[in-house]
Amino acid sequence: MGAIHATFGDALTLLGDVTSLVTALDGADGRPEWWPAGATWKRTFGRFEPDRPAFATVSLERIDGPQAIVLVKVYAEAGPPAGLGVWPVHVAGVGTAHVHRFPDDPSLPTLAQVVDAPGVHIVRYRPEKRCTLRVDGAEGPQWVKVFTDDRGAAIHRATVALWGGAQRGELDVAVAPPVRFDADTRSVWQGHVEGAMITERLFSDDGPALAHRLGAALGSIPALTATPELRFDDVVQLDRSRRYAEAIRRLVPELSTDLDLVVHGLERLHADANGRVRPIHGAPHPEQWLDDDGALGLIDFDRFSLGDPELDITTFQAEVDFERLPGALRHEINAAFQDGYEQRAGALDTRLLTAYRTHKRLAKVLRSARALRPDGDVRAARHLERVRAVLAGEPDA
């Protein structure tokens, strides 16, 4: 075990176990009225970042009663003075936990305004980053994302452009109709896309046939007449992966040599490739797809941009690779998805496919290093071995 993970080992063990963390909070003094002692919770987010003032961030959601969410920021020492409404809890062997009742997130100061409305259900809360909500009203369901800044304005403009393309018949998927961007609350509002999630079917024996349809439908995006205003090309991706490598290096210094080899290998691959940026979804993983009685829908175009189509392909394939499926089935699903795309949009660059597969695997290394686990460094090292194998052109395990 590396020195950093060893130093925080006991704390990571407790924080990584929801039951242990909740038990510690249930038994703490000064419980506020909004903390339902004895309730059952699940962890929806957890991250270890020892170079920040709060070395761990956790969000919990109640699963045995009315929806309730808390944000827990954990400090090795006493931490800063607790703000109004923040419950400070000393946790033996861990430090001081500041428990915030949702929607109290200092980085999302407008969230409370959006949540304070009838028919709101929290879909996904990413602490200090964004929150996705579903609002059921007279006009039907609408989907809202609240951000820390005004990035929702660009997402709204992209939604307008995509909706226009869909109305012109340029897309082979249904997309969300635009509603509005609210600058006062930093929130973007969209309409509903009908359909059920496809993941259960995709990860079954019917998966390859469905994957081929998904790939072909995704292949309609590069031909859009609307030009995305954002750009996510090889320069942006390389910069992101360099930052990831540095973050991993700070957490697990003993991986430095291998990280250097990976970054240099990625730089060579991109330099040798013949990329041609086109409109891409940016993150079309399996959870973004819907099926409405045979009609496909695709959601969450937050990263709609000009970029390498190989990024879209490998984003989908990486998520399939991370599923616990028989190896043969995973390969069939991924091959069918790529074949469907290439039949619709043209051949892809094999070097870029390798590069973006490597980028995706490197992101998994960072997630492992930041996980609330005392063996996060060991798992990160194991995943980095796989990164080097992918970079060398070996088929995914």
Buried (B, 14 or more C-beta within 10 A) or exposed (E): EBEBBEBBBEBBBBBBBBEBBBEBBEEBEEBEEEBBEEBEBEBBBBBBBBEEEBBBBBBBBBEEEEEBBBBBBBBBEEBBEBEEEBBBBEBEEBBBBBBBBBBBBEEBBBBBBBBEEEEBEBEEBBBBEBBBBBBEEEEEEBBBBBBBEEBBBBBBBBBBBBBBBBEEEBBBBBBBBBBBBBEEBBBBBBBBBEBEEBBEBBBEEEBBBBBBBBBBBBBBBBBBEBEBEBEBBBEBBBEBBBEBBBBBBBBBEEBBEBBEBBBEBBBEBBEEBEBEBBBBBBBBBBBBBBBEEEEBBBBBBBBBBBBBBBBBBBBBBBBBBBEEBEEEBBBBBBBBBBBBBBEBBEEBBEBBBBBBBBBBBBBBBBBBBBBBBBBBBBBBBEBBEBBBBBBEEEEBE
